[in-house]
Amino acid sequence: DSSMPPSMRCVYKCEKEGSDSLNRKAMLNQLQEVALTTPDKERAGQVCPRNN
């Protein structure tokens, strides 16, 4: 129901504390390393240009 405010639409409240502090720089470095070492996937089919 879009007439309800978002805080009332989802009544789930998580009481759990965070597990550890976030090391943003280490996380970004790890994501970049994974992205660079993961091979690209082959396309399943040929890409056709759109006709406008």
N, C-alpha and C positions, 0 to 999 in steps of 0.2 A: 504494500500500500504506500504510494508515494506521498500521501498526505501526512504520514507519520514522520517525525524527525528521525534521522539515522540512529541516534542513541537509543531509540525505543524499538527500532526494527530488529536489532540484534541484541538479545538480552544476555548473551553469553559473556561472562566476566572471568578472565583468567587470573587466578590468585597466585600462580607460580612465579617465583623470583627467577631472574635471569641466571644462567648457569655460569657465566664468566664475563669478564669485560671484553669488549670488542676491540681488536687490534685491526683497524681499518687498513693500514698500510700493508700489513702482512697478508690480509685477505685479498687485497687488490693484486699484490705480487703473485699470489698463488693462482688466482683466476687468470692473470695474464700468461703465466707459465703454462697452464693447462690449455689455454686458447692457442698458444703458439705451437705446442707439441701435438695437438690433436690434428690428424690429417683431415683435409676437406673431403666431403662426401661427393660422389659423382651424381650428376643429375640423372633422373630416371628417363627423361625424354628430351627431345629437341625443343628449344625455346623459340616460339614464333612471335614476330613483332605484331603489335596491334595495328589494325587498319582504322584510321579515324575518318 
